Amino acid sequence: MQDQLNIQTPRRVDPSSIDRELRKMWSEASADTAHPVIRARILNLVIFVDAAALGETRDAAAELAARHPSRTIIVGLNPKASESRLSAEVSARCTVSFHRRQQICSEQIVITADGRSVDDVHGLVAPLLTSDLHTFLWWRIAGWPLGHSLDVLVDHCDRILLDSARFVSGAIELDALFSLIKECGQRKPTALPIGDLNWTRLGVWRTALATLYDVPTYRDRLAELRRITISYVPNSGRPAASAAQTVPAAAMPIEPVLVAGWLGSRLGWKGPEKQSGTERGNDVFRFSSPPAVELVLEASGPAQPDAIRSEAEGSRGHSLGIKSIAEIRFECGGEPATSFSVRLKAECLETVVLIEGQTQANRIVACDDKPDADLVAEELDILGKDTVYEDAIHGASILARLL
Amino acid sequence: MTQKPLNPLRDELRMQAAIEPCVVVLFGASGDLARRKLIPALFSLWKKQLLAPGFSVIGSARSQMSHDEYREAMRKAILEFEPDAFNDTEWKSFAAGLFYVSGATQDDQTFVGLTSLLAQLDSERGTAGNRIYYLSTPPSLYDPIIDQIGHFKIAHPEHGWARIVLEKPFGRDLKSALELDAKLEALFDEDQIYRVDHFLGKDTVQNIMVFRFSNGIFEPIWNRRYIDHVQITAAESIGVGSRAGYYEEAGVLRDMIQNHMLQLLALVAMDPPVSLDANSVRDEKVRLIKAIRPIDHGEVADYAVRGQYGPGIVDGAPAPGYRQERGVNANSPIETYAAVKFVIDNWRWAGVPFYVRSGKRLPKREAEIALQFKSVPHLLFGKTAEQQIEPNQLILRIQPDEGITLRFNSKVPDPRGIPETRIHEVNMDFIYGSTFAANFPEAYERLLRDAMLGDSTLFARRDMVEISWALLQPILDVWGGTPPSDFPNYEAGTWGPKTADELLEREGRRWRRP
């Protein structure tokens, strides 16, 4: 395991002389012969964040730099400030490596934009981007990526990362997300791919489901798939449905719909049609693709009150991330009666295969809610567009419109 | 027309290929390799959801143990060797698929129990007749295990597939390798046989191909017109440790040169394969090894040097000589160091020697491939500079400090304005750890996964093994027939015997000091 250490406390610098201060900083660091410094950067990472969340973002970015050495530029936005001004800090974040012989260091630049200067920040950021390196823009703010500076900076970017778990209105925002992806995909002269940390977060669920199709005998049974039930925890602040009431659309978290969209797009489902008058107020969709499949989105218990959420979950707004989904159950027709279930159990994901009521196989793997730094680290390995994700969002947006 | 994927949910760039449910039958189940490497690697694959829910392991060894006792022994092994990887809930779920059959491999009852358990797992855990027979045993047990597999007719299951995985050494000379291969071939098809060379499972070794064949600037100069010679080094600072019994039978030529080093040589010198499928890559490697000029018995002294370490200082501490190590014959003739010059007779490499060396108790652990380029044809920079100009080198560092270095000459800045140009050799470094900053996956994890997927690219093929033995057989014969008179001939903690330096010096070259 590598040890993280910060060799410098951030130093306040004049925003107009950031580059000069960085050179000075590295020159001083290289004078430390006891701990030789290797300055490393393989990409530019620009992070937009609420100024109030700068502290945790600095830490997340430092962790990230240990895996993807980068020039990191964190832009803290504080548009409600009465005074308009830009301020900056620079620091080096280092990791001890190579048998503790050397330090691998990345630079972190923090720019705070107050008041109306939030629309001027691009002028400071653009010249700081290291040429010939890929540039990722991570929008770490609840809500949609918007603003003049962002509009200008996306021209310098190769990929935008956002987190749909931060969308405040849950699944009903999926349609807008699909439109954004489509628009960015048609951008000239080059398309701008979008990555979604929530998609990466749900990877553990997707992998568990995919492994069911790895087993030839299971695959034969899954050809007779008749019903998929996704049990979810409704978004907080919006009570779960009573026995006969449909869950309000805004209480539907994004995650179950996103997984449903993915399943539909990968398995080639056609449709869907929403069924009315269903039991227990569940959302039930019918897909016509052969064989016909019923998708049930079933609220599982009451919404999670904010009080019991962890800090990390809280910072994502209403979403519980991977814990938004309680269970995904596949029921197959024909003989022998077979069902497959993947469910959350404590901090683990349990896969159970039931054939004629007998458990044939069972696997439990840890299912930790990964910190943002880990999710972004995975996304930074991907440069182009993720068509599977885009297809999943398309499928999910169609479902969301019917909610 | 594109084929519909078998698993539509895996059709995405983030998901690794699927492994079908199977049983790994682990012979030598309580041995060092199983405890240190194999079970931790399988557990890691399980945690990554790369193994099917019904995946199972049947350990087999002589020790009497119940299933639960075996599970407990393996739990302790994980806690000892991979403590950070342990998670009790995940372990219990994985361990539910661990089983144990005790008994001698020669004993029919062992295989009666084994085949019955295999059938039971197929039915209860959905392993579908798929088996990997992993021989993690001393080579002396290969024959009886293969015989029993044949006797019980489990090499070709009625449903599913069977593969056999063997650890090196694959024989101890050409004759025994041919015998082993013949025995294997009588039961298995070549595509069922996986000969492990764990060097090939290392990411940095796999990067040799990526470096060569995905960068347009290197391949045009990767030949005799630009390269003077190549040095391949695998140095270890440790002694034989607990492997004295094995080492006394093997020596470094069998232990390292015949397999790991020739594989590295093949990767660095072969022509581009037509594709990355297992046989295309291995075809090119074999073609290259076939082009190596055979060494006649009478020429061995010109091409190969052997050494054995005496007492010395390693890592600042006194180290015993080889003959003083526990389990080693006090007059042992076994070589702990070997250096061999290989000459490749093909258009690309004619006249470019490949010097290969490996040894124990050298100053440090280091594996690298260094390509030395030819000197510039004409020196412009005056007499002083002439002595300072070194030929360029490209160094592929396999371990540790994995990376790539290009050495070239640069003008030394001189603020005093002295007219004489001073030149200094400098390094342009790519360091894996500083760029990707990720831990390298354990080689066995990759190799086990590939064996279960049926991808044999990173495994040695029969012809490669046999040609390698044939190439080294004259050296084995001469060294075996002429006991060394000068052993020990290098001090522990030094870079090998003087004769190794002379091997290069007589051609106007010298070994790098990694």
Boltz contact constraints between the chains, C-beta under 6 A:
constraints:
  - contact:
      token1: [A, 38]
      token2: [B, 434]
      max_distance: 6.0
  - contact:
      token1: [A, 40]
      token2: [B, 434]
      max_distance: 6.0
  - contact:
      token1: [A, 42]
      token2: [B, 435]
      max_distance: 6.0
  - contact:
      token1: [A, 66]
      token2: [B, 437]
      max_distance: 6.0
  - contact:
      token1: [A, 67]
      token2: [B, 437]
      max_distance: 6.0
  - contact:
      token1: [A, 67]
      token2: [B, 438]
      max_distance: 6.0
  - contact:
      token1: [A, 97]
      token2: [B, 433]
      max_distance: 6.0
  - contact:
      token1: [A, 98]
      token2: [B, 401]
      max_distance: 6.0
  - contact:
      token1: [A, 104]
      token2: [B, 434]
      max_distance: 6.0
  - contact:
      token1: [A, 207]
      token2: [B, 49]
      max_distance: 6.0
  - contact:
      token1: [A, 209]
      token2: [B, 9]
      max_distance: 6.0
  - contact:
      token1: [A, 210]
      token2: [B, 9]
      max_distance: 6.0
  - contact:
      token1: [A, 210]
      token2: [B, 10]
      max_distance: 6.0
  - contact:
      token1: [A, 210]
      token2: [B, 15]
      max_distance: 6.0
  - contact:
      token1: [A, 211]
      token2: [B, 49]
      max_distance: 6.0
  - contact:
      token1: [A, 213]
      token2: [B, 7]
      max_distance: 6.0
  - contact:
      token1: [A, 213]
      token2: [B, 9]
      max_distance: 6.0
  - contact:
      token1: [A, 214]
      token2: [B, 7]
      max_distance: 6.0
  - contact:
      token1: [A, 214]
      token2: [B, 18]
      max_distance: 6.0
  - contact:
      token1: [A, 214]
      token2: [B, 52]
      max_distance: 6.0
  - contact:
      token1: [A, 215]
      token2: [B, 21]
      max_distance: 6.0
  - contact:
      token1: [A, 215]
      token2: [B, 52]
      max_distance: 6.0
  - contact:
      token1: [A, 217]
      token2: [B, 126]
      max_distance: 6.0
  - contact:
      token1: [A, 266]
      token2: [B, 8]
      max_distance: 6.0
  - contact:
      token1: [A, 266]
      token2: [B, 9]
      max_distance: 6.0
  - contact:
      token1: [A, 267]
      token2: [B, 8]
      max_distance: 6.0
  - contact:
      token1: [A, 348]
      token2: [B, 89]
      max_distance: 6.0
  - contact:
      token1: [A, 351]
      token2: [B, 53]
      max_distance: 6.0
  - contact:
      token1: [A, 360]
      token2: [B, 126]
      max_distance: 6.0
  - contact:
      token1: [A, 361]
      token2: [B, 53]
      max_distance: 6.0
  - contact:
      token1: [A, 361]
      token2: [B, 54]
      max_distance: 6.0
  - contact:
      token1: [A, 361]
      token2: [B, 125]
      max_distance: 6.0
  - contact:
      token1: [A, 361]
      token2: [B, 126]
      max_distance: 6.0
  - contact:
      token1: [A, 363]
      token2: [B, 53]
      max_distance: 6.0
  - contact:
      token1: [A, 363]
      token2: [B, 93]
      max_distance: 6.0
  - contact:
      token1: [A, 364]
      token2: [B, 89]
      max_distance: 6.0
  - contact:
      token1: [A, 364]
      token2: [B, 93]
      max_distance: 6.0
  - contact:
      token1: [A, 365]
      token2: [B, 47]
      max_distance: 6.0
  - contact:
      token1: [A, 365]
      token2: [B, 49]
      max_distance: 6.0
  - contact:
      token1: [A, 365]
      token2: [B, 90]
      max_distance: 6.0
  - contact:
      token1: [A, 366]
      token2: [B, 87]
      max_distance: 6.0
  - contact:
      token1: [A, 366]
      token2: [B, 90]
      max_distance: 6.0
  - contact:
      token1: [A, 388]
      token2: [B, 12]
      max_distance: 6.0
